[in-house]
Amino acid sequence: MNMQEGLTKIGLATFTMIMVIGNGLFIPIMPAIQEELALTSNQTSLLLSVFSYAGALMILVSGWLSEKCGRKFVLIASLSGLVLGCVLASLAGFTTDSTKAYDMILGGRILQGIGAGATAPMGMILASERYPKEQQAKVFSFLEIVNGLSKTAGPILGGLIVAYHWQAGFVWYLAIALVALAATFSLLGRQREEGQNSPTEKKLLPYFREFLPVLSIGFYVMFFLYGLLFVISSIVEDSFIRSLFISLPLAILVLMSYLYGRSSLQTFSQIQLLLKVGVLVLLIVTVFVSFFYIHTSLLIVSACVVGAVSGVMLPTSTSALVFLIPEAVREKAISWLSMIRFIGVASGPILFSAWMANWTTYRFVFICGTAIIGFLVFILWKEKGVKKIEMS
């Protein structure tokens, strides 16, 4: 591999990891910010969630903006905002006014989310454009490994950073943002500025019945996993042990995704079976967590099980789109799916933080929500309907 090829892969990897690392890196850091600024649990969870909400919204908006203004302009503008957000959040540590410091971090996290959301899909998009078809599978596999390793390494790096000072986390993220900004000039230096392909006129709405279970699964597994990780982060005091406990379920997720990718379970009937089994396991874990959540060891075991199930359900639900959604609207469907998953990541810490104060009141709502996901998967995907979609 020559130097240019290596630099290209570094750039694509940076685009791929920037959204993932933007949450994973800061989960272990948030308790230190909460303690120093005397924040409530809800305020702390909001610092995680606004990043994902802003990023999820930007995933959809950036496509429209790229058509109007050009991809390079949108990326430079959004990444410049990410850099500004990192600077703003890191400067919050120098003020003695805790309210002002919190507002600076909150504003910085919103800017970071906007920049990361516009950048996150770029790795896969540019790989599909720059590499011939016979090389794309290898490059996509490389990007998935980067994605998984970012999920696992982020909390560990955050645990090491917080031992120094929480401000260092934003400095590290600033460095990643600057690499992504440099990659934008390098990889898009000769791109057209008039925008990309015109949007398809076909609508996604006629396929909503088939698409709804995929969206529900994407939201729920991310919501459940990151909600549990936030609770673990809140109750484990030692920063390094906390980061290990947070990384373990994510490492299991990566391993299960890798094993599924190497398996031969690729037909739609096999995908359906895997998803149904996954939903049943999630329902069991939900009941388990609802009644025994206060025990740290049981919470960690539950998070590991959810990580394993997520490692299978996420790629299988994405694979289901190939069978359920026509190619003309598939890119739009994947954009929606990415947005919904990020919303799940954002919602988990907020709702679990609220539920921790009065868990017994909400746990049956939690169980019913899981049951609804199962209903959608078991009822809406009829074999007859799938065959009809495949023939269209």
Secondary structure as UniProt FT lines:
FT   HELIX           3..24
FT   TURN            25..29
FT   HELIX           30..37
FT   HELIX           41..69
FT   HELIX           71..91
FT   HELIX           92..94
FT   HELIX           98..119
FT   TURN            120..121
FT   HELIX           122..130
FT   HELIX           133..162
FT   TURN            163..164
FT   HELIX           167..187
FT   TURN            189..190
FT   HELIX           205..207
FT   HELIX           208..235
FT   HELIX           239..262
FT   HELIX           268..292
FT   TURN            293..294
FT   HELIX           296..324
FT   HELIX           327..357
FT   HELIX           359..380
FT   HELIX           383..391
//
